Amino acid sequence: MAIPSFLAELRSHVGTSPLWLSGVAAVVLDEQGRLLLGRRVDTGRWAMIGGILDPGEEPADCAVRECFEETGVLVEPEELTSVTVSPMLEYPNGDQARYLDLTFRCRLVSGEARVNDDESLEVGWFALDELPELDDYTRDRLALALSTERGTAFNFSGLPSGLV
């Protein structure tokens, strides 16, 4: 699975050391209310469609790009549903990263879902009550994206006592 060229260059300097990266995910529902997911080549697990922001790229544009690149489906972002921090991840090659994740609820515009690049083993639409196994972090972000409450969810630890 290819990584962006800017990240490959950065990895040539830092090796597998933990990196702080920005990522996006697209929560896309079809006309039947089914969720679009992809099964990743690097982990073999089902996940929301998404990826790493290119330097200077607008996050909503990244969500559209990643969705089209991975699935052949064109979407339009409707709402930023959450800003979260991932757990530390370690990839099979030893690379470590933690992500500032921006999750967008997106409207399906056009396209037939298919494996459209080398990052996915398969893609598919799933009824919300028949989702494949997803990790807790993904399920939490998905729940926020599908919530009927509007607005962007985020965590806040509170003002530091020395500043108040």
VOGU-547842 format. One record per residue (C-alpha): residue number from 0; x, y, z. Coordinates in nm, 3 decimals. Each point is the difference from the previous one (the first is absolute). Example, Ala and Ser with C-alpha at 12.3 -4.5 7.8 and 13.67 -1.06 7.14 Angstrom:
VOGU-547842
<r><num>0</num><c1>1.230</c1><c2>-0.450</c2><c3>0.780</c3></r>
<r><num>1</num><c1>0.137</c1><c2>0.344</c2><c3>-0.066</c3></r>
END
This chain:
VOGU-547842
<r><num>0</num><c1>0.000</c1><c2>0.000</c2><c3>0.000</c3></r>
<r><num>1</num><c1>0.152</c1><c2>0.328</c2><c3>-0.110</c3></r>
<r><num>2</num><c1>0.034</c1><c2>0.290</c2><c3>0.239</c3></r>
<r><num>3</num><c1>-0.003</c1><c2>0.366</c2><c3>-0.111</c3></r>
<r><num>4</num><c1>0.339</c1><c2>0.119</c2><c3>-0.129</c3></r>
<r><num>5</num><c1>0.028</c1><c2>0.272</c2><c3>0.267</c3></r>
<r><num>6</num><c1>-0.049</c1><c2>-0.265</c2><c3>0.268</c3></r>
<r><num>7</num><c1>0.253</c1><c2>-0.237</c2><c3>-0.159</c3></r>
<r><num>8</num><c1>0.256</c1><c2>0.282</c2><c3>0.005</c3></r>
<r><num>9</num><c1>-0.079</c1><c2>0.079</c2><c3>0.363</c3></r>
<r><num>10</num><c1>0.029</c1><c2>-0.369</c2><c3>0.091</c3></r>
<r><num>11</num><c1>0.346</c1><c2>-0.007</c2><c3>-0.164</c3></r>
<r><num>12</num><c1>0.110</c1><c2>0.244</c2><c3>0.274</c3></r>
<r><num>13</num><c1>-0.192</c1><c2>-0.127</c2><c3>0.304</c3></r>
<r><num>14</num><c1>-0.027</c1><c2>-0.372</c2><c3>-0.077</c3></r>
<r><num>15</num><c1>-0.289</c1><c2>-0.169</c2><c3>0.177</c3></r>
<r><num>16</num><c1>-0.015</c1><c2>0.253</c2><c3>0.288</c3></r>
<r><num>17</num><c1>-0.346</c1><c2>0.126</c2><c3>0.092</c3></r>
<r><num>18</num><c1>-0.134</c1><c2>0.277</c2><c3>-0.224</c3></r>
<r><num>19</num><c1>-0.287</c1><c2>0.243</c2><c3>0.059</c3></r>
<r><num>20</num><c1>-0.204</c1><c2>0.007</c2><c3>-0.323</c3></r>
<r><num>21</num><c1>-0.332</c1><c2>0.142</c2><c3>-0.117</c3></r>
<r><num>22</num><c1>-0.259</c1><c2>-0.232</c2><c3>-0.147</c3></r>
<r><num>23</num><c1>-0.356</c1><c2>0.013</c2><c3>-0.124</c3></r>
<r><num>24</num><c1>-0.281</c1><c2>-0.253</c2><c3>-0.022</c3></r>
<r><num>25</num><c1>-0.317</c1><c2>0.008</c2><c3>-0.210</c3></r>
<r><num>26</num><c1>-0.321</c1><c2>-0.146</c2><c3>0.142</c3></r>
<r><num>27</num><c1>-0.207</c1><c2>-0.068</c2><c3>-0.311</c3></r>
<r><num>28</num><c1>-0.352</c1><c2>-0.143</c2><c3>-0.002</c3></r>
<r><num>29</num><c1>-0.182</c1><c2>-0.115</c2><c3>-0.314</c3></r>
<r><num>30</num><c1>-0.371</c1><c2>0.040</c2><c3>-0.081</c3></r>
<r><num>31</num><c1>-0.080</c1><c2>-0.311</c2><c3>0.209</c3></r>
<r><num>32</num><c1>0.185</c1><c2>0.139</c2><c3>0.303</c3></r>
<r><num>33</num><c1>0.293</c1><c2>-0.241</c2><c3>-0.039</c3></r>
<r><num>34</num><c1>0.353</c1><c2>0.105</c2><c3>0.099</c3></r>
<r><num>35</num><c1>0.295</c1><c2>-0.013</c2><c3>-0.240</c3></r>
<r><num>36</num><c1>0.307</c1><c2>-0.174</c2><c3>0.148</c3></r>
<r><num>37</num><c1>0.330</c1><c2>-0.129</c2><c3>-0.133</c3></r>
<r><num>38</num><c1>0.210</c1><c2>-0.294</c2><c3>0.116</c3></r>
<r><num>39</num><c1>0.358</c1><c2>0.126</c2><c3>0.026</c3></r>
<r><num>40</num><c1>0.298</c1><c2>-0.173</c2><c3>-0.160</c3></r>
<r><num>41</num><c1>0.238</c1><c2>0.092</c2><c3>0.284</c3></r>
<r><num>42</num><c1>-0.209</c1><c2>-0.140</c2><c3>0.287</c3></r>
<r><num>43</num><c1>-0.263</c1><c2>-0.217</c2><c3>-0.168</c3></r>
<r><num>44</num><c1>-0.265</c1><c2>0.178</c2><c3>0.209</c3></r>
<r><num>45</num><c1>-0.314</c1><c2>0.182</c2><c3>-0.107</c3></r>
<r><num>46</num><c1>0.019</c1><c2>0.379</c2><c3>0.045</c3></r>
<r><num>47</num><c1>-0.163</c1><c2>0.325</c2><c3>-0.098</c3></r>
<r><num>48</num><c1>0.123</c1><c2>0.142</c2><c3>-0.328</c3></r>
<r><num>49</num><c1>0.274</c1><c2>0.256</c2><c3>0.054</c3></r>
<r><num>50</num><c1>0.366</c1><c2>0.081</c2><c3>0.009</c3></r>
<r><num>51</num><c1>0.278</c1><c2>0.246</c2><c3>0.069</c3></r>
<r><num>52</num><c1>-0.026</c1><c2>0.365</c2><c3>-0.097</c3></r>
<r><num>53</num><c1>0.252</c1><c2>0.114</c2><c3>-0.258</c3></r>
<r><num>54</num><c1>0.199</c1><c2>0.311</c2><c3>0.103</c3></r>
<r><num>55</num><c1>-0.223</c1><c2>0.307</c2><c3>-0.046</c3></r>
<r><num>56</num><c1>-0.307</c1><c2>-0.204</c2><c3>-0.098</c3></r>
<r><num>57</num><c1>-0.341</c1><c2>0.106</c2><c3>0.129</c3></r>
<r><num>58</num><c1>-0.143</c1><c2>-0.278</c2><c3>0.222</c3></r>
<r><num>59</num><c1>-0.337</c1><c2>-0.016</c2><c3>-0.180</c3></r>
<r><num>60</num><c1>0.180</c1><c2>-0.026</c2><c3>-0.335</c3></r>
<r><num>61</num><c1>0.207</c1><c2>-0.285</c2><c3>0.144</c3></r>
<r><num>62</num><c1>-0.316</c1><c2>-0.187</c2><c3>0.102</c3></r>
<r><num>63</num><c1>-0.132</c1><c2>0.026</c2><c3>-0.357</c3></r>
<r><num>64</num><c1>0.335</c1><c2>-0.100</c2><c3>-0.152</c3></r>
<r><num>65</num><c1>0.053</c1><c2>-0.298</c2><c3>0.230</c3></r>
<r><num>66</num><c1>-0.353</c1><c2>-0.128</c2><c3>-0.052</c3></r>
<r><num>67</num><c1>0.032</c1><c2>0.017</c2><c3>-0.378</c3></r>
<r><num>68</num><c1>0.354</c1><c2>-0.144</c2><c3>-0.005</c3></r>
<r><num>69</num><c1>-0.091</c1><c2>-0.294</c2><c3>0.223</c3></r>
<r><num>70</num><c1>-0.355</c1><c2>-0.081</c2><c3>-0.115</c3></r>
<r><num>71</num><c1>-0.080</c1><c2>0.179</c2><c3>-0.328</c3></r>
<r><num>72</num><c1>-0.286</c1><c2>0.176</c2><c3>0.182</c3></r>
<r><num>73</num><c1>-0.038</c1><c2>0.378</c2><c3>-0.023</c3></r>
<r><num>74</num><c1>-0.125</c1><c2>0.167</c2><c3>0.319</c3></r>
<r><num>75</num><c1>-0.070</c1><c2>0.348</c2><c3>0.129</c3></r>
<r><num>76</num><c1>0.088</c1><c2>0.083</c2><c3>0.362</c3></r>
<r><num>77</num><c1>-0.302</c1><c2>0.130</c2><c3>0.189</c3></r>
<r><num>78</num><c1>0.125</c1><c2>0.032</c2><c3>0.356</c3></r>
<r><num>79</num><c1>0.315</c1><c2>-0.032</c2><c3>0.208</c3></r>
<r><num>80</num><c1>-0.129</c1><c2>-0.234</c2><c3>0.270</c3></r>
<r><num>81</num><c1>0.302</c1><c2>-0.050</c2><c3>0.224</c3></r>
<r><num>82</num><c1>0.356</c1><c2>0.102</c2><c3>0.073</c3></r>
<r><num>83</num><c1>0.176</c1><c2>-0.278</c2><c3>0.188</c3></r>
<r><num>84</num><c1>0.344</c1><c2>-0.138</c2><c3>0.080</c3></r>
<r><num>85</num><c1>0.068</c1><c2>-0.362</c2><c3>-0.088</c3></r>
<r><num>86</num><c1>0.174</c1><c2>-0.246</c2><c3>0.223</c3></r>
<r><num>87</num><c1>0.366</c1><c2>-0.061</c2><c3>-0.090</c3></r>
<r><num>88</num><c1>0.002</c1><c2>-0.232</c2><c3>-0.300</c3></r>
<r><num>89</num><c1>0.275</c1><c2>-0.234</c2><c3>-0.107</c3></r>
<r><num>90</num><c1>-0.006</c1><c2>-0.126</c2><c3>-0.356</c3></r>
<r><num>91</num><c1>0.128</c1><c2>-0.343</c2><c3>-0.109</c3></r>
<r><num>92</num><c1>0.325</c1><c2>0.162</c2><c3>-0.127</c3></r>
<r><num>93</num><c1>0.064</c1><c2>0.150</c2><c3>0.347</c3></r>
<r><num>94</num><c1>-0.098</c1><c2>0.360</c2><c3>-0.085</c3></r>
<r><num>95</num><c1>-0.177</c1><c2>0.172</c2><c3>0.290</c3></r>
<r><num>96</num><c1>-0.244</c1><c2>0.288</c2><c3>-0.026</c3></r>
<r><num>97</num><c1>-0.269</c1><c2>0.184</c2><c3>0.187</c3></r>
<r><num>98</num><c1>-0.263</c1><c2>0.195</c2><c3>-0.194</c3></r>
<r><num>99</num><c1>-0.199</c1><c2>0.315</c2><c3>0.042</c3></r>
<r><num>100</num><c1>-0.310</c1><c2>-0.143</c2><c3>-0.170</c3></r>
<r><num>101</num><c1>-0.264</c1><c2>0.215</c2><c3>-0.167</c3></r>
<r><num>102</num><c1>-0.315</c1><c2>-0.198</c2><c3>-0.078</c3></r>
<r><num>103</num><c1>-0.249</c1><c2>0.126</c2><c3>-0.258</c3></r>
<r><num>104</num><c1>-0.352</c1><c2>-0.118</c2><c3>-0.067</c3></r>
<r><num>105</num><c1>-0.025</c1><c2>-0.003</c2><c3>-0.380</c3></r>
<r><num>106</num><c1>-0.279</c1><c2>-0.014</c2><c3>-0.255</c3></r>
<r><num>107</num><c1>0.028</c1><c2>-0.259</c2><c3>-0.278</c3></r>
<r><num>108</num><c1>0.015</c1><c2>0.180</c2><c3>-0.337</c3></r>
<r><num>109</num><c1>0.079</c1><c2>-0.277</c2><c3>-0.249</c3></r>
<r><num>110</num><c1>0.201</c1><c2>-0.313</c2><c3>-0.077</c3></r>
<r><num>111</num><c1>-0.010</c1><c2>-0.372</c2><c3>0.060</c3></r>
<r><num>112</num><c1>0.203</c1><c2>-0.118</c2><c3>0.298</c3></r>
<r><num>113</num><c1>0.298</c1><c2>-0.212</c2><c3>-0.104</c3></r>
<r><num>114</num><c1>0.361</c1><c2>-0.054</c2><c3>0.099</c3></r>
<r><num>115</num><c1>0.157</c1><c2>0.293</c2><c3>-0.182</c3></r>
<r><num>116</num><c1>0.363</c1><c2>-0.005</c2><c3>0.122</c3></r>
<r><num>117</num><c1>0.256</c1><c2>-0.218</c2><c3>0.175</c3></r>
<r><num>118</num><c1>-0.101</c1><c2>0.105</c2><c3>0.354</c3></r>
<r><num>119</num><c1>-0.314</c1><c2>-0.214</c2><c3>0.028</c3></r>
<r><num>120</num><c1>-0.059</c1><c2>-0.374</c2><c3>-0.018</c3></r>
<r><num>121</num><c1>-0.373</c1><c2>0.059</c2><c3>-0.044</c3></r>
<r><num>122</num><c1>-0.264</c1><c2>0.268</c2><c3>0.043</c3></r>
<r><num>123</num><c1>-0.367</c1><c2>-0.032</c2><c3>0.073</c3></r>
<r><num>124</num><c1>-0.324</c1><c2>0.147</c2><c3>0.126</c3></r>
<r><num>125</num><c1>-0.121</c1><c2>-0.125</c2><c3>0.339</c3></r>
<r><num>126</num><c1>-0.330</c1><c2>0.036</c2><c3>0.182</c3></r>
<r><num>127</num><c1>0.063</c1><c2>0.183</c2><c3>0.327</c3></r>
<r><num>128</num><c1>-0.128</c1><c2>-0.298</c2><c3>0.199</c3></r>
<r><num>129</num><c1>0.225</c1><c2>-0.243</c2><c3>-0.194</c3></r>
<r><num>130</num><c1>0.341</c1><c2>0.170</c2><c3>0.010</c3></r>
<r><num>131</num><c1>0.316</c1><c2>-0.211</c2><c3>-0.013</c3></r>
<r><num>132</num><c1>0.236</c1><c2>0.005</c2><c3>0.299</c3></r>
<r><num>133</num><c1>0.132</c1><c2>0.354</c2><c3>0.056</c3></r>
<r><num>134</num><c1>0.237</c1><c2>0.119</c2><c3>0.271</c3></r>
<r><num>135</num><c1>-0.140</c1><c2>0.207</c2><c3>0.288</c3></r>
<r><num>136</num><c1>0.158</c1><c2>0.325</c2><c3>-0.123</c3></r>
<r><num>137</num><c1>-0.167</c1><c2>-0.039</c2><c3>-0.341</c3></r>
<r><num>138</num><c1>-0.334</c1><c2>-0.091</c2><c3>0.158</c3></r>
<r><num>139</num><c1>0.016</c1><c2>0.311</c2><c3>0.222</c3></r>
<r><num>140</num><c1>0.067</c1><c2>0.232</c2><c3>-0.297</c3></r>
<r><num>141</num><c1>-0.270</c1><c2>-0.171</c2><c3>-0.201</c3></r>
<r><num>142</num><c1>-0.251</c1><c2>0.047</c2><c3>0.282</c3></r>
<r><num>143</num><c1>0.084</c1><c2>0.371</c2><c3>0.013</c3></r>
<r><num>144</num><c1>-0.042</c1><c2>0.032</c2><c3>-0.377</c3></r>
<r><num>145</num><c1>-0.338</c1><c2>-0.174</c2><c3>0.003</c3></r>
<r><num>146</num><c1>-0.130</c1><c2>0.184</c2><c3>0.306</c3></r>
<r><num>147</num><c1>-0.312</c1><c2>0.210</c2><c3>-0.048</c3></r>
<r><num>148</num><c1>0.165</c1><c2>0.279</c2><c3>0.196</c3></r>
<r><num>149</num><c1>0.163</c1><c2>0.258</c2><c3>-0.225</c3></r>
<r><num>150</num><c1>0.335</c1><c2>0.161</c2><c3>0.060</c3></r>
<r><num>151</num><c1>0.356</c1><c2>-0.120</c2><c3>0.018</c3></r>
<r><num>152</num><c1>0.086</c1><c2>-0.229</c2><c3>0.290</c3></r>
<r><num>153</num><c1>0.333</c1><c2>0.038</c2><c3>0.177</c3></r>
<r><num>154</num><c1>0.151</c1><c2>-0.073</c2><c3>0.339</c3></r>
<r><num>155</num><c1>0.110</c1><c2>0.273</c2><c3>0.238</c3></r>
<r><num>156</num><c1>0.188</c1><c2>-0.073</c2><c3>0.322</c3></r>
<r><num>157</num><c1>-0.079</c1><c2>0.336</c2><c3>0.157</c3></r>
<r><num>158</num><c1>0.193</c1><c2>0.318</c2><c3>0.061</c3></r>
<r><num>159</num><c1>0.331</c1><c2>-0.050</c2><c3>0.181</c3></r>
<r><num>160</num><c1>-0.023</c1><c2>0.122</c2><c3>0.359</c3></r>
<r><num>161</num><c1>0.295</c1><c2>0.236</c2><c3>-0.047</c3></r>
<r><num>162</num><c1>-0.180</c1><c2>0.191</c2><c3>-0.275</c3></r>
<r><num>163</num><c1>-0.326</c1><c2>0.073</c2><c3>0.176</c3></r>
END
